[in-house]
Amino acid sequence: MMGLSGAELGAIYLADQRDREDVDVGRLTPGEMVERDRIRRCRVDELVAEGELATADDYFHAAMIFQHGGSLAYFWRAHELALRAAELGDMRARHGGARRGGWRRPPTTAG
C-alpha cells in the first residue's frame, strides 16, 4: 500500500515527465522546466531527509528527479537512489533508468 509520501513522489515524478513532454512540443520553455525541476528537487530532498522513502517506486521516482538536477552532485545522488530502488526490486532502475538516459550516462554538465 502506498503512503502519502509515495503518492506525492509519484505525482512529482509524473509532473517531471510531463514537463519534458511540454518542452518538446513548445508548451513550456526550458527555463521554466529548470525552475520547476529545482522546486521538485527541493521537495524530494525534504522527503529523503525526513526518511519518507520506503518502496522501490519511491526510490526510483526520487532518483529520476535528481537525475534532472544538472550537476554532478545531483547525478550521483540519483545514482545512489537508483541503486537502492534496484536493491528493492525496481526493474527500471536495474536496467538503466528512463527512456531519456540511463544511470551510466555521464552528466553533460560535469566538465
Buried (B, 14 or more C-beta within 10 A) or exposed (E): EEEEBBEBBBEBBEBBBEBBEBBEEEEBEEEEBBEBBEEBBEEBBEBBEEEBBBBBBBBBBBBBBBBBBBEEEBBEBBBBBBBBBBEBEBEBBBEEBBEEBEBEEEBEEEE
